[in-house]
Amino acid sequence: MAREFSTVGVVGLGTMGAGIVEVFARNGIDVVAVEISAPALERGRATLKGSTDRAVAKGKLAEADRDALHERVHFAVGLDALHSVDLVIEAVPEHLDLKQRIFAELDRVCRPETILATNTSSLSVTEISVATSRPNQVIGIHFFNPAPVMKLVEVVRTVVTAPEVVADVEALCARLGKVDVTINDRAGFIANALLFGYLNHAVSMFESHYATREDIDAAMKLGCGLPMGPLALMDLIGLDTAYEILDTMYRRGGRDRRHAPVPLLKQMVTAGLLGRKSGRGFYTYERPGSPVVVPDGATPQATDVALADGARAIAKVGVVGSGTMATGIIEVFAKAGYEVVSVTRGMEKSAKVCEAVKTSLNKGVVRGKLTEADRDAALGRISWSATLDHLADVDLVVEAVVEELSVKKALFASLDEICKPGVVLATTTSSLPVIDVAMATQRPADVVGLHFFNPAPVMPLVEVVRTIRTSPEATATARAVCAALGKTGVVCGDRSGFIVNALLFPYLNDAVKMLEASYSTADDIDHAMKLGCGYPMGPFELLDVVGLDVSLAIQRELYLELREPGFAPAPLLEHLVTAGYLGRKTRRGFRDHSHR
Ligand SMILES: NC(=O)c1ccc[n+]([C@@H]2O[C@H](COP(=O)([O-])OP(=O)(O)OC[C@H]3O[C@@H](n4cnc5c(N)ncnc54)[C@H](O)[C@@H]3O)[C@@H](O)[C@H]2O)c1
């Protein structure tokens, strides 16, 4: 029979501990909540109060339930208060020696049958367990931040954890309404092993001024549908905690340079910029502990910065190409009121593109998103041509032809001869260096990347890529155009993968490597990222949608350009592509889609 947990102890009431107390108390379990000092205890109590008050204000918790919840929590300073609990969860800072000391003490204080659990994110549960005389009763119970919200719990068993202890903890997770994945003791478990390389990479982008904090975060939210951007997430996790997790993962996880904490992190921690908990991290918050971001010196001005930076007026836009991206981009510009000249390689292709644009606009009408008059007006703004000469008087050209450098270079050389001076020339390339395309013209200062996402009419993000030759006016123009299209333009440097792909694909590749190493299953990994981090799709779901061949090609580009050993494509990914398992489009990728 499963063990009854009527009282649990929580040690450390910081970012995680206070949330864990709430989870237990909400589910009718008595909690002894322990801190190191009276002031820390008060902070923990205030965090719990703030969180439950917010839940009441949002209508997610009845007032009476909140009061009952608080009555279940007994606060105390020092571990002695834990003498008769059934389970203890430790959530003190991420230092092995501190955790070992606490476990040795818990071993002394707690009853012999009490289960001792750690919420560590990256330390070895095994090493923590050997500080006690009962390593078979020590386990990892890794909650996600914020604990009351995130559904996932990683249950970490060591080689000596008793199977019944694992089963009891799994049953407890179910009682708490959580979904658990049970795994072995490896640095970062599932979610953090996939998350922290990405977070550290985002910090390095920020540190090197590759893009602003707002743009990095907007790119990942709007480009991948993530609930928050990586820098905002670092602030939520706590920069001190994140630093320790990275440092441990670097040392335990094979010294992967991607886990070596970016120097800026250490500086911020030393300077007391710990994120939300200290009121300032990458962003500035209303007060310590508040989730509300307030403007600071780095906040971009909402007003017409673009115009101030010398953005040029754009009325007429040329779009070159006849594929999916070109078709979507023509529609986007026409709907936003621009006059559009579509240029393809022949009138037959133009007719096809025209049909595709009409079909898409008609769908908008059927769905009630567009009136018939708007549709007709949009179509009326587009002219169809099979010769580049018709681009002589446009103000902006967006090139969306095949992803081959020689083709793009030849096209830009022609545009250079045909277009009037001052025109902004944009390429939608997702993998080629924009500077190569720019140097095919005599006016590299006017060339930018405008990386739309597929489907262009739907996706709210555009990456505006400036090369080392792009003028501030051309960048400002591109950004202003994105705003006029109702999209968010994020500005970044001209490096492989820009922001989104550079941060996304190594994570997907790491998930493949984790599967390949048999650490976990595709289902559990997908679960972990969706329920632990709020991702809209798990990595294997996403790989099957994007296409394994496309993903492999992008990962190869990143590896070739950045020479980062950790970016080497996973052999399993290569093999699946060789075998023709490319994802949904071939009905088989990581999963079999033949019956769906
Ligand atoms: N922050 C996250 O997003 C996150 C997510 C999952 C797991 N974790 C893990 O949870 C653990 C706690 O991290 P955190 O971010 O909540 O840290 P934190 O710094 O916010 O809180 C730690 C708390 O422990 C208290 N403490 C320190 N020494 C103590 C002692 N001897 N006895 C009792 N209390 C003591 C501190 O006063 C502080 O309130 C770490 O192992 C971390 O890796 C963190």
The ligand as an ORCA input file, in Angstrom:
! r2SCAN-3c Opt
* xyz 0 1
  N      14.917     29.085     -9.221
  C      14.434     28.141    -10.003
  O      13.848     28.435    -11.043
  C      14.573     26.694     -9.601
  C      13.769     25.744    -10.251
  C      13.830     24.405     -9.827
  C      14.719     24.050     -8.836
  N      15.519     24.987     -8.244
  C      16.405     24.539     -7.178
  O      15.783     24.827     -5.941
  C      16.759     25.093     -4.957
  C      16.488     26.468     -4.343
  O      16.653     27.472     -5.345
  P      15.940     28.888     -5.239
  O      16.016     29.496     -6.566
  O      14.625     28.737     -4.580
  O      16.944     29.649     -4.252
  P      16.712     30.972     -3.414
  O      18.025     31.602     -3.252
  O      15.601     31.779     -3.988
  O      16.183     30.431     -1.995
  C      16.951     29.653     -1.120
  C      16.410     29.814      0.299
  O      17.084     28.913      1.159
  C      17.281     29.546      2.407
  N      18.359     28.880      3.149
  C      19.684     28.994      2.956
  N      20.338     28.221      3.849
  C      19.402     27.600      4.594
  C      19.457     26.684      5.693
  N      20.611     26.255      6.166
  N      18.294     26.265      6.227
  C      17.122     26.694      5.772
  N      17.017     27.568      4.732
  C      18.135     28.010      4.156
  C      17.586     30.976      2.029
  O      17.356     31.852      3.118
  C      16.635     31.215      0.856
  O      15.398     31.743      1.274
  C      18.106     25.000     -5.640
  O      18.626     23.720     -5.450
  C      17.739     25.219     -7.097
  O      18.653     24.637     -7.982
  C      15.435     26.301     -8.591
*
